[in-house]
Amino acid sequence: MKPKARFIQSVIEAARQNQTEMPWARGNRRAAFIASRKSPAGRLELKSA
């Protein structure tokens, strides 16, 4: 097999194994990420000397 054909075959095989996620299919994971961003940050305690 020529190097160019071998390269093209490896690219096609890699593309076949790749699973694309559409933005609207993320559902629970996306909602959890947005909720974690919107949650209030913990209050920092200041120590005075």
Kinemage of the C-alpha trace (Angstrom):
@kinemage 1
@onewidth
@group {chain A} dominant
@subgroup {mainchain}
@vectorlist {calphas} color= white
{ca met a 1} P 0.000 0.000 0.000
{ca lys a 2} L 1.360 3.417 -0.915
{ca pro a 3} L 1.972 5.886 1.938
{ca lys a 4} L -0.688 8.307 0.669
{ca ala a 5} L -3.340 5.574 0.494
{ca arg a 6} L -2.363 4.333 3.952
{ca phe a 7} L -2.713 7.882 5.328
{ca ile a 8} L -6.130 8.355 3.738
{ca gln a 9} L -7.286 4.997 5.081
{ca ser a 10} L -6.142 5.924 8.610
{ca val a 11} L -7.993 9.265 8.394
{ca ile a 12} L -11.185 7.532 7.269
{ca glu a 13} L -10.905 4.993 10.099
{ca ala a 14} L -10.354 7.756 12.677
{ca ala a 15} L -13.365 9.671 11.359
{ca arg a 16} L -15.500 6.548 11.607
{ca gln a 17} L -14.571 6.098 15.288
{ca asn a 18} L -15.243 9.746 16.213
{ca gln a 19} L -18.648 10.449 17.764
{ca thr a 20} L -19.803 14.040 17.312
{ca glu a 21} L -21.913 15.631 20.043
{ca met a 22} L -24.394 18.250 18.995
{ca pro a 23} L -24.893 21.168 21.422
{ca trp a 24} L -28.554 20.346 22.011
{ca ala a 25} L -27.726 16.718 22.896
{ca arg a 26} L -25.634 17.604 25.959
{ca gly a 27} L -28.697 17.983 28.173
{ca asn a 28} L -27.884 17.109 31.785
{ca arg a 29} L -24.150 17.761 31.551
{ca arg a 30} L -24.710 21.238 30.103
{ca ala a 31} L -27.385 22.081 32.671
{ca ala a 32} L -25.079 21.007 35.507
{ca phe a 33} L -22.262 23.161 34.139
{ca ile a 34} L -24.507 26.216 33.832
{ca ala a 35} L -25.849 25.682 37.365
{ca ser a 36} L -22.312 25.452 38.754
{ca arg a 37} L -21.408 28.729 37.041
{ca lys a 38} L -24.466 30.497 38.418
{ca ser a 39} L -24.072 29.209 41.979
{ca pro a 40} L -22.850 31.885 44.366
{ca ala a 41} L -19.207 31.625 45.307
{ca gly a 42} L -18.413 30.907 48.928
{ca arg a 43} L -17.751 33.932 51.076
{ca leu a 44} L -14.141 34.505 51.964
{ca glu a 45} L -13.339 35.129 55.592
{ca leu a 46} L -10.953 37.960 56.308
{ca lys a 47} L -8.548 37.586 59.180
{ca ser a 48} L -7.356 40.732 60.876
{ca ala a 49} L -4.046 40.851 62.644
